[in-house]
Amino acid sequence: MDKIFLFLFLVICFNSQSNEKIEINADQFTYDKENTRIYATGNVEIIDKEFKLFANKVFVNNESKVLSARENIKIFNADGTILKADKLVADNTLDNALIENNHLYIPTMNKEKKYYMRLAAKKVERRNNDWERLQYGTFTACEICYNEKKKKYDPPLIQLKAKKIIHDKKKLNVKYYDAFLDVAGKSILYLPYFSHPSPLVKRKKGFLPPSFFQTHYFGLGTNIPYYYPLSEYSDVTVTPKFSQKKNPALLVQHRKNFKNGEMKNEFSGTIENQKTNQIKEDRKRGHINSEGIFFLNPKNYASYKIERTTDRNYTNTYKYKYNQILESNIKLESLRGYNSFSLESYLFQDNRRQFDRKKTPRILPRLLLNFSSEPLNNTLNYDTNIEFINFYRTKGTDTKKIFINQNFTFPTILNDGTLLKLGAHLNAGLYNVKKYSNPVNGNFENNEYKNNFFPQLSMEISKPYFKSSKQIISTFTPKVLFVKSTKNAFNRKIPDESNINNFDLDFIDLFNTNRMHGTDRLEQSSRIDYGITYTSNRKDSFNDLTTIQIGQSHQFDRNKYLNKNTGINEKFSDIVGNFNLKPAKAINFDSYFVIDKNNFSIKSAYSNLLIRQKNSYLSLGNTRYAAVIDENGKNLIDGKNQFSVRYDQKFYDFWNFTVYSTFDKKGKLKLYNYGTKIKYEDECFGMSFSWTRQYTHNPEDPTSNNFVFLFSLKEIMESDL
C-alpha cells in the first residue's frame, strides 16, 4: 500500500562505495517503495562526511544512485569550497555531475581577511571529481559589490571570461580557451589560451615575476626565476641572470624539510670572458651557501653551515647574499635544563681587500660546557663555563687554550624592595702559543705556555621608587655595582682572539662584571658602576610613554692596553644610555647613545624618529660611531655618520607611494642608495613599480640601477609587491 510518510529526519543507506549512511532532512518526503525512490521538498538537507547539500527539491533514485536537485542549491564541500546552482544531476558522491548556472566559491589563503574567489558558468560538467569543464565561464578573485543606486551587482574589477574553462583538480590548474581579460566590465585583452594554478594549490611550478637591472658592470639585464616543487617537503628555484655585457649566470636555490630538521642550499656560477694583456680568458666564478639543522632528539641537535666563493667581489657584484667574512661550521649541541654542551668547528673566508687570507684562523675543535643552577632569590646560584679551543693558521699565530669562568651570586630582596646581589667570580686560562710576536718585549716565541688568573668580587644594589598621579605612574630605579678585581691580573703576552676591535660599551654592558668581549682581554681595574632608569606609563593602558636609562663607570686604576675608543680605557668611562619617547600614538623616538666623557660630544649613537599618521609614516634614522684606534694610534675602522630617510604615503585606498635614501655625512655628502616605489593593491589585483640606485665600494661594479615591475592576480599568481 502506497503511503506518504512525513518525516523531519530519515536515514537511508545510499553511498554504495563506502556503505556509510547519508542523513536526509526535509519538511516533506514522498517515498516510492516499489522503485526505491525518494522525493524530498522544503528545506532539504543531505549530510555526508564529504559534503552538505541544501536545496528546495531533491530527487533520489536509490537503485541507480542518481541524485537530482533544484532551486536554491548550496553545497558545502570538505575542502572549504561552496557551490551554488539552479539545477544539479549527479551520482551519490557528487564526483560526476551536470550543473546549470553554477557559482563555485573558493576560499583564499589570505589570513588577514577571509573572502572567496568565484568560478561561474552557465553549464558545468564534472567527471570523477578529477576535472570540471565550464561553458561560457568567468573567474575572478575580486569581491562582488552590490550597487545600492543601480540595485544590482557591479562587475568585478578584474575577471577572466572564456568560452571554455577546464578546472583540473589532479594537476591543480585552470585552463582558459578563447578568453578575455576584463577590467571594470570592459574587455581589454584577448587570450586564445591562458592557464594559472588552481586556487586550491599552495605551490605550483612556473615562472615567478622577473626583475630588471642596469649596472656599470653588466649593462642592462634581467633575472627570470622559475619555481619547481620537487615534493610535498622540498622545492627548487632556478634563476638565470641575463645581461648585456656578461655571459649568463645561474642561481639555484633548494629547500627541503625533514621529519626532524630542514636544509637550505644555494649555488651559483658563471664563466666570464675577460681580457688580460689583449688575450681573452675564461674565468670561472661562483658561490655556495648551505645550512641545515637536524634534531637528533628533544635535547640534542646538529647543524652545519657552508659559505664559500671563488673570489672577493663575486657575490657583491652579482647581487647575491654578501658578507665580507664567510663562515663555515659544524656544530653538535645539547640542552639539558639549565646545562648545555657544544662541540664546534669553524672555517672562515675573509674577503676584505686589506686582509691577508693566510692569517685567517681555522678553529678545530671548540668545546663549550655550561652548568647553571636555577636562578632564585635568597639562594646561592652558580654558573660554570668551560671552553677549550684550538686556533691554527697558514701564516701567523697558533693558539690552544682552556678557559674556566666560575660565577657565584646570591640575590636577595630586602623588606623595603631593595635588590641586593653579592657575587664572586673567577676567570682562569691556560694557553699554548706558537709563532707569536710578543707585543711586550718584541721577541718571537715559537712555543710557549702562558696563563691567566683573574678573580673578582661584586656587589649590586638597586631599588625602585614610585610616583603616581591621576593618569601617570613614574618609576625611578637607581643602580650601583661595585667590582673588586686583582690589579694587573691578565697576561698581556697572550694573543687576543676575541675580536676586541668591535667592542662598543652600552647600558647593558655597563653592569656586567667583565665587560670585554671574549676571554683574552680582561678588565684589570676595580670599579664602581652607577646609573638610573626612569619609566612613565599610563594607568589605563600601561603603555610606556618615556623610558630613560643613563649611566657611567669609574675605574680606580686605568685599564691599560685597550683600544683608545673602548670607553673604559680611562678612569671615567664614557656616558652611556638609551632614550625612548612616545608623546602620542603617532610619534615614537628611540635613541641609544655613547657620550664622550671629556667634551660631552656624541661618540656613537643609533637614533630613529617615526611619525605615523592614518595613511602615512615618516622614518628618520641616524647611525654614527667614532673610528676604532688601537693603543699605538693605528686607525682600524673608519668612523661613520650615516642617515636614512623613508616616507610612505597611502592614498585613494589602494595606492601607496614610497621614497627612501641612505647617505653618509662625514665631510662631504656620500650617497649609499636612493629609490622609489609606487604600488596598487586591492583584494584581487596588484601591481608595483620600483627603482633603486645603489652605490657600493666594489671596484668591479660601483653603481647599479634595479627596476622591478610586478603584476599580480591575487591568490593565483605568486609575487612580492
C-alpha positions in Angstrom: 0.0 0.0 0.0 1.3 3.3 -1.1 1.8 5.8 1.7 3.1 9.3 2.1 5.4 9.5 5.0 6.1 12.9 6.6 9.5 12.9 8.2 11.6 15.5 9.9 14.5 13.1 9.8 15.3 10.0 7.7 18.5 7.9 7.4 19.0 5.6 4.3 21.9 3.5 3.0 22.7 5.4 -0.2 26.5 5.6 -0.6 27.4 2.3 -2.4 31.2 2.9 -2.3 31.6 3.3 1.4 28.3 1.8 2.7 28.1 4.7 5.0 24.8 6.4 5.8 23.7 9.7 4.4 21.5 11.8 6.5 18.5 13.4 4.8 16.3 16.1 6.4 13.3 17.8 4.8 9.9 19.3 5.6 8.2 16.6 3.5 9.1 13.2 2.0 7.4 11.1 -0.7 8.7 7.5 -0.8 8.2 5.2 -3.8 8.7 1.9 -2.1 8.5 -0.1 -5.3 11.1 1.8 -7.3 13.1 2.8 -4.2 12.8 6.5 -5.0 12.6 9.4 -2.6 11.2 12.8 -3.3 12.1 15.4 -0.7 10.8 19.0 -0.7 11.1 22.0 1.6 14.4 22.9 3.4 16.1 19.7 2.2 19.4 18.8 3.8 21.7 16.0 2.8 24.7 15.4 5.1 27.7 13.3 4.1 31.3 13.4 5.5 32.5 14.9 2.3 29.7 17.5 1.7 26.5 19.1 2.9 23.8 19.8 0.3 20.9 22.2 0.8 18.1 22.7 -1.8 14.3 23.2 -2.1 13.7 20.0 -4.1 15.7 16.7 -4.2 15.0 13.5 -6.1 16.9 10.4 -5.1 17.0 7.1 -7.0 18.4 4.6 -4.6 18.7 1.9 -7.3 20.6 3.9 -9.9 22.4 6.0 -7.3 21.4 9.3 -9.0 20.6 12.5 -7.2 18.8 15.4 -8.7 18.4 18.8 -7.0 16.6 22.0 -8.0 16.1 25.6 -6.7 18.5 27.4 -4.3 21.1 24.7 -4.3 24.0 25.1 -1.9 26.8 22.6 -1.4 29.5 23.0 1.3 32.4 20.7 0.5 35.0 19.4 2.9 37.8 21.3 1.1 36.1 24.6 2.0 34.6 25.4 -1.4 30.9 26.4 -1.7 28.8 25.6 -4.8 25.6 27.5 -5.7 23.5 26.4 -8.6 19.9 26.3 -10.1 20.0 22.6 -11.2 22.1 19.6 -10.4 22.2 16.0 -11.6 24.9 13.9 -10.0 25.8 10.5 -8.6 25.6 9.9 -4.9 29.2 11.1 -4.3 28.8 14.3 -6.5 32.0 13.2 -8.3 30.2 13.0 -11.6 27.7 15.8 -12.2 25.9 18.1 -14.7 25.3 21.6 -13.2 23.4 24.6 -14.6 24.1 28.2 -13.6 27.0 27.3 -11.4 28.8 29.5 -8.9 31.8 27.9 -7.2 33.3 29.9 -4.3 36.9 29.0 -3.4 38.3 30.3 -0.1 41.6 32.3 -0.3 44.7 31.6 1.6 44.7 35.2 2.9 45.0 35.0 6.8 44.2 38.7 7.3 40.8 38.7 5.6 38.7 35.7 4.6 36.9 36.0 1.3 36.2 33.8 -1.7 37.2 33.7 -5.3 34.4 32.9 -7.8 34.3 30.5 -10.7 31.0 30.7 -12.6 29.5 29.2 -15.7 26.1 28.5 -17.5 26.8 24.8 -17.7 29.3 22.6 -15.9 30.3 19.0 -16.5 32.2 17.2 -13.8 34.0 13.8 -14.2 35.3 11.6 -11.4 35.9 14.7 -9.4 39.2 15.0 -11.4 38.2 17.8 -13.7 35.4 20.3 -14.4 34.5 21.7 -17.8 32.8 25.0 -17.8 31.0 26.5 -20.8 30.9 30.3 -21.1 32.5 30.7 -17.7 34.2 33.5 -15.7 36.8 33.6 -13.0 37.6 36.4 -10.5 39.4 36.8 -7.2 37.7 40.2 -6.6 34.8 40.7 -4.3 31.4 41.3 -5.9 29.9 44.5 -4.6 26.2 45.4 -4.6 25.4 48.9 -6.0 22.6 50.4 -4.0 21.9 53.1 -6.5 21.7 50.8 -9.5 20.1 48.0 -7.5 22.4 45.4 -9.0 25.9 43.9 -8.6 28.8 45.8 -10.1 31.1 43.8 -12.4 34.4 42.8 -10.6 37.4 44.9 -11.1 39.4 42.1 -12.8 37.9 38.9 -14.3 38.7 36.3 -16.9 36.0 35.3 -19.3 36.3 32.3 -21.6 34.2 30.1 -24.0 35.6 27.1 -22.2 37.3 26.6 -18.9 38.9 23.4 -17.6 39.5 23.1 -13.9 41.9 20.2 -13.5 41.8 19.0 -9.9 44.5 16.4 -10.3 47.1 18.7 -12.0 45.7 21.6 -9.9 45.5 24.2 -12.7 42.8 26.2 -14.5 42.9 26.5 -18.3 41.1 29.0 -20.4 40.3 28.8 -24.1 39.1 31.9 -26.2 39.5 34.1 -23.2 39.2 37.8 -22.5 40.7 39.9 -19.7 38.0 42.3 -18.3 38.8 45.4 -16.3 35.9 47.2 -14.7 33.5 45.4 -17.1 35.5 46.2 -20.3 37.4 43.6 -22.3 40.9 44.9 -22.8 42.9 41.8 -23.9 42.1 38.7 -25.9 43.9 35.5 -24.9 43.5 32.4 -27.2 44.9 30.3 -24.3 45.7 31.1 -20.7 46.4 29.0 -17.5 47.2 29.5 -13.9 47.4 27.3 -10.8 44.2 26.3 -9.1 43.3 28.5 -6.2 43.3 25.3 -4.1 47.0 24.7 -4.6 49.6 26.3 -2.3 52.6 25.6 -4.5 52.7 25.3 -8.3 55.6 25.1 -10.7 56.1 28.0 -13.1 57.8 31.3 -13.7 57.9 33.9 -10.9 57.9 37.7 -11.6 61.2 38.8 -13.3 63.3 41.7 -12.2 65.3 44.1 -14.4 68.5 46.0 -13.6 71.2 48.2 -15.1 74.7 48.4 -13.7 78.2 49.7 -14.8 79.4 46.1 -14.9 76.5 44.3 -16.6 74.8 46.9 -18.6 71.1 46.1 -19.0 70.0 42.8 -17.5 67.2 40.6 -16.1 66.6 37.8 -13.6 63.9 35.3 -14.5 63.2 32.9 -11.7 61.5 29.5 -12.2 59.9 27.6 -9.3 59.5 23.8 -9.2 58.1 21.8 -6.2 60.1 18.6 -6.0 57.8 17.0 -3.4 55.5 18.0 -0.6 58.5 18.8 1.5 61.1 20.2 -1.0 61.3 22.7 -3.8 63.9 24.4 -6.0 64.0 27.8 -7.7 66.3 28.3 -10.7 67.1 31.9 -11.6 69.2 32.6 -14.7 70.7 36.1 -14.9 71.0 37.6 -18.4 72.8 40.8 -19.1 74.1 42.9 -21.9 77.8 42.8 -21.2 78.4 39.5 -19.5 77.7 35.8 -20.0 74.6 34.3 -18.3 74.9 33.3 -14.7 72.7 30.7 -12.9 71.4 30.7 -9.4 69.9 27.6 -7.9 68.0 27.7 -4.5 66.9 24.4 -2.9 64.8 23.8 0.3 63.9 20.6 2.0 62.1 19.8 5.2 62.7 16.5 7.0 60.8 14.9 9.8 63.5 16.0 12.3 65.0 19.1 10.5 65.5 21.2 7.5 68.1 22.2 4.9 68.6 25.2 2.6 71.0 25.2 -0.3 72.1 28.0 -2.7 74.5 27.6 -5.6 75.5 29.9 -8.4 78.1 30.1 -11.2 79.1 31.7 -14.4 82.0 31.7 -16.9 83.2 35.2 -17.7 85.1 36.2 -20.8 87.8 38.6 -19.7 90.7 40.3 -21.5 94.2 40.1 -19.9 97.0 41.7 -21.9 94.8 41.6 -25.0 94.3 37.8 -24.5 90.8 36.5 -23.9 90.5 34.2 -20.9 87.6 32.3 -19.4 87.1 33.0 -15.6 85.0 30.6 -13.6 83.1 32.4 -10.8 80.5 31.1 -8.3 79.5 30.6 -4.7 77.8 28.2 -2.3 75.6 28.9 0.7 74.2 25.8 2.5 72.8 25.4 6.0 70.8 22.8 7.9 69.7 21.8 11.3 68.7 18.3 12.5 67.1 17.4 15.8 68.5 14.1 17.0 66.1 14.0 19.9 64.3 16.7 22.0 67.6 17.6 23.8 70.2 17.2 21.1 70.7 18.6 17.7 73.3 19.0 15.0 73.7 21.8 12.5 76.0 22.9 9.7 76.7 25.9 7.5 78.8 26.3 4.4 79.7 29.6 2.8 82.4 29.8 0.1 83.0 31.9 -3.0 85.6 31.9 -5.8 86.8 35.5 -5.2 86.3 38.6 -3.0 83.9 40.5 -5.2 81.7 37.9 -6.8 78.7 37.8 -4.5 78.7 41.6 -4.2 78.9 42.2 -7.9 76.2 39.6 -8.8 73.9 40.9 -6.0 73.7 37.6 -4.2 73.9 37.3 -0.4 77.1 39.3 0.5 79.2 39.2 3.6 82.8 40.4 4.0 83.7 37.3 6.1 82.2 33.9 5.1 81.8 31.3 7.8 81.5 27.6 7.5 80.9 25.5 10.6 79.6 22.2 12.0 78.0 22.0 15.5 76.7 19.4 17.8 74.7 20.8 20.7 72.8 19.6 23.7 70.4 21.4 26.1 69.5 19.7 29.4 67.6 22.0 31.7 69.9 24.9 32.7 73.0 23.0 31.4 74.4 23.0 27.8 77.1 21.3 25.7 78.5 22.3 22.4 81.2 20.8 20.1 82.0 23.1 17.1 84.4 23.6 14.2 84.8 26.7 12.1 86.4 27.7 8.7 86.4 31.3 7.5 87.0 33.0 4.2 87.9 36.7 4.6 87.0 38.8 1.6 88.4 42.2 3.0 90.9 43.5 0.5 93.3 44.8 3.1 93.4 41.4 5.0 95.9 38.7 4.4 93.9 35.5 3.9 96.7 33.3 5.1 96.2 34.9 8.5 92.5 33.9 8.7 92.1 31.5 11.7 90.6 28.0 11.5 89.0 26.5 14.6 89.1 22.8 15.2 87.7 22.0 17.7 85.8 24.3 20.0 84.3 22.7 23.1 81.9 24.6 25.3 80.4 23.4 28.6 77.9 25.3 30.8 76.4 24.3 34.1 74.0 26.6 35.8 71.6 26.5 38.7 68.0 27.7 38.6 68.1 31.4 39.3 66.3 32.0 42.6 66.4 34.8 45.2 67.8 34.1 48.7 69.7 31.1 47.2 73.3 30.7 46.2 73.3 30.5 42.4 76.2 29.2 40.3 77.2 29.4 36.7 80.2 27.4 35.3 81.6 27.9 31.8 84.4 25.8 30.4 85.9 26.4 26.9 88.6 24.5 25.0 89.5 26.0 21.6 92.2 25.4 19.0 93.2 28.2 16.6 95.6 27.4 13.7 96.6 29.4 10.7 98.7 29.0 7.5 100.5 32.2 8.4 100.7 33.7 11.9 100.0 32.6 15.5 98.5 29.2 16.5 96.8 29.0 19.9 95.4 26.3 22.1 93.6 27.3 25.3 91.4 26.1 28.0 89.4 28.7 30.0 87.2 28.4 33.0 84.7 31.1 34.1 83.1 30.4 37.5 80.4 32.7 39.0 78.6 32.5 42.3 75.8 35.0 43.1 73.4 35.5 46.0 70.5 37.7 45.1 68.0 38.8 47.8 65.2 41.3 48.0 65.1 43.3 51.3 61.9 44.3 53.0 62.0 47.8 51.6 62.2 46.5 48.0 65.9 46.9 47.6 67.6 44.2 45.4 71.0 43.2 46.8 73.2 40.8 44.8 76.5 39.6 46.1 78.9 37.8 43.7 82.2 36.0 43.5 83.8 35.4 40.1 86.9 33.6 38.8 88.4 33.7 35.3 91.3 31.3 34.7 93.0 30.2 31.5 95.9 28.1 30.3 97.4 28.9 26.8 99.8 27.1 24.4 101.1 29.7 21.9 103.2 29.1 18.8 104.7 31.5 16.2 103.7 34.6 18.3 105.4 38.0 18.2 105.2 39.2 21.8 104.0 42.9 21.9 105.7 43.5 25.3 109.3 42.6 24.5 109.1 42.2 20.7 110.5 38.7 20.8 109.3 35.9 18.5 108.0 33.0 20.5 107.8 29.6 18.9 106.2 27.5 21.6 105.2 29.0 25.0 102.8 28.1 27.8 101.0 31.1 29.4 98.2 31.5 31.9 95.5 34.0 33.1 94.2 34.2 36.6 91.6 36.8 37.3 89.4 36.7 40.5 86.6 39.3 41.1 84.1 40.2 43.9 80.9 42.2 43.2 78.0 43.8 44.9 75.0 45.1 43.1 72.3 47.3 44.7 69.1 48.7 43.1 65.8 50.0 44.4 62.7 51.2 42.6 60.9 54.4 43.7 57.3 55.0 42.5 55.4 58.3 42.0 51.7 58.3 41.0 49.4 61.0 39.6 45.9 60.8 38.2 46.9 59.3 34.9 50.7 58.6 35.1 52.8 56.2 37.1 56.5 57.0 37.2 59.3 54.7 38.4 62.9 55.7 39.3 65.4 52.9 39.8 68.9 53.8 40.7 71.5 51.0 40.4 75.1 50.7 41.6 77.6 47.9 41.0 80.9 47.5 42.9 83.5 45.3 41.4 86.8 44.4 43.1 89.4 43.0 40.8 93.0 41.9 41.1 95.3 44.6 39.6 97.3 43.5 36.5 95.6 40.1 36.6 95.5 39.3 32.9 98.6 38.4 30.9 99.2 40.8 28.0 101.5 38.3 26.4 98.5 36.2 25.3 97.3 36.9 21.8 93.8 38.5 21.5 91.5 36.2 19.5 88.2 37.8 20.8 87.8 40.5 18.1 88.0 43.3 20.7 88.1 45.9 17.9 84.3 45.6 17.7 83.8 46.4 21.4 81.1 49.0 22.0 80.0 50.0 25.5 76.3 50.3 26.2 74.0 50.5 29.2 73.6 46.7 29.5 77.4 46.1 29.2 78.0 48.7 31.9 76.7 46.5 34.7 78.5 43.3 33.6 81.3 42.1 35.9 83.5 41.6 32.8 82.6 44.0 30.0 85.1 42.8 27.5 84.0 40.6 24.6 85.7 37.2 24.8 88.1 35.9 27.4 91.6 37.0 26.1 91.4 40.6 27.4 90.0 41.3 30.9 89.4 44.4 32.9 92.2 44.8 35.4 90.8 47.6 37.5 88.4 47.7 40.4 85.5 50.0 39.6 82.1 51.3 40.6 79.2 51.5 38.0 76.3 53.7 38.6 73.1 54.5 36.6 69.4 55.2 36.8 66.3 54.0 34.9 63.2 56.2 34.6 59.9 55.0 33.1 56.5 56.5 32.9 53.3 54.9 31.7 49.6 55.5 31.6 47.4 53.8 34.2 44.7 53.0 31.8 46.9 51.2 29.2 50.2 50.6 30.9 51.9 51.7 27.7 55.3 53.2 28.3 55.4 57.0 27.5 59.0 57.6 28.4 62.0 55.4 29.2 65.4 56.8 30.1 68.5 54.9 31.1 71.8 56.6 31.7 75.0 55.5 33.5 78.7 55.7 33.8 81.6 53.8 35.3 84.6 54.9 37.4 87.8 52.7 37.4 90.1 53.1 40.4 93.0 52.3 38.1 93.3 52.7 34.3 92.6 49.7 32.0 95.8 49.5 30.0 96.4 48.1 26.6 92.9 48.7 25.3 91.8 50.4 22.1 91.5 54.2 22.6 87.8 54.4 22.0 86.5 51.4 24.0 85.1 53.9 26.5 86.6 52.1 29.5 90.4 52.7 28.9 90.5 55.7 31.3 89.4 56.2 34.9 86.0 57.6 34.0 84.1 55.7 31.2 82.0 57.3 28.5 78.4 58.1 29.4 76.0 55.5 28.0 72.3 55.3 27.8 69.1 55.0 25.8 66.0 57.1 25.4 62.5 56.2 24.2 59.7 58.8 23.9 56.1 58.2 22.9 54.3 61.6 23.5 51.5 60.4 21.3 50.3 57.3 19.4 51.6 58.8 16.2 55.1 59.6 17.4 57.9 57.3 18.6 61.5 58.3 19.2 64.3 55.8 20.0 67.9 56.5 20.7 70.9 54.6 22.0 74.0 56.7 22.7 77.6 56.9 24.0 78.7 60.4 25.1 82.4 61.3 25.3 83.2 62.0 28.9 85.8 64.7 28.0 83.8 67.0 25.8 80.3 65.6 26.1 80.0 65.1 22.3 78.1 62.2 20.8 80.7 59.5 20.2 78.3 56.8 18.9 74.5 56.7 18.6 71.6 55.0 16.9 68.5 57.2 16.7 65.2 56.7 14.9 62.2 59.0 14.7 58.9 57.5 13.5 55.9 59.7 12.8 52.8 57.8 11.8 49.5 59.1 10.6 46.4 57.3 9.4 47.7 56.9 5.8 51.4 57.8 6.0 54.5 57.5 8.0 57.9 59.2 8.0 61.1 57.5 9.4 64.3 59.4 10.1 67.3 57.4 11.3 70.9 58.2 12.2 73.8 55.8 12.9 77.2 57.2 14.0 80.3 55.9 15.6 83.8 57.0 16.0 86.8 55.4 14.3 88.4 52.5 16.1 92.0 53.4 17.0 94.4 50.9 18.6 96.8 51.5 21.5 99.5 52.6 19.0 97.3 55.1 17.2 96.6 53.0 14.2 93.2 53.5 12.5 91.5 50.1 12.5 87.9 51.0 11.4 86.8 54.3 9.9 84.1 56.3 11.6 80.5 56.6 10.3 77.8 59.3 10.4 75.0 57.7 8.3 71.5 59.0 7.8 68.4 57.3 6.4 65.0 58.7 5.5 61.9 56.9 4.3 58.4 58.2 3.6 55.3 56.1 2.9 52.0 57.6 1.7 48.8 55.7 1.2 46.1 57.4 -1.0 42.8 56.5 -2.7 42.5 53.3 -0.5 44.6 51.1 -2.7 47.6 53.2 -3.8 50.9 53.5 -1.9 53.9 55.7 -2.6 57.4 55.2 -1.1 60.6 57.1 -1.3 63.8 56.4 0.6 67.5 57.2 0.8 70.6 56.4 2.8 73.7 58.7 2.9 76.8 59.5 4.9 77.6 63.0 6.2 81.2 62.9 7.3 82.9 65.7 5.5 81.3 65.5 2.0 77.9 64.1 1.4 78.2 60.5 0.3 75.2 58.6 -1.1 74.7 54.8 -0.4 71.3 54.4 -2.2 68.1 56.0 -3.0 64.9 54.8 -4.6 61.2 55.0 -5.0 58.2 52.6 -5.3 54.6 53.0 -6.3 52.1 50.3 -5.6 48.5 49.5 -6.2 46.9 46.6 -4.4 43.3 45.6 -3.6 41.8 42.2 -2.6 42.2 40.7 -6.0 44.7 42.6 -8.1 48.1 44.3 -7.6 50.9 46.0 -9.4 54.0 47.8 -8.4 57.0 49.6 -9.9 60.2 50.2 -8.0 63.5 51.7 -8.8 66.7 51.7 -6.7 70.1 53.2 -7.4 72.9 51.6 -5.3 76.4 52.8 -4.7 79.0 50.3 -3.5 82.7 50.1 -2.6 83.0 47.3 -5.1 85.6 48.3 -7.8 84.1 46.0 -10.3 80.6 47.5 -10.1 80.5 50.8 -8.2 76.9 51.7 -9.2 73.7 49.8 -10.1 70.1 50.5 -11.0 67.4 48.0 -10.3 63.9 48.2 -11.9 61.1 45.9 -10.9 57.6 45.8 -12.3 55.2 43.3 -10.9 51.6 42.4 -11.9 49.6 40.0 -9.8 46.2 38.4 -9.8 46.0 37.8 -6.1 45.8 34.3 -4.8 46.7 32.7 -8.2 50.0 34.4 -9.0 52.9 34.4 -6.6 54.5 37.7 -6.2 56.0 40.2 -3.7 54.5 43.6 -4.5 
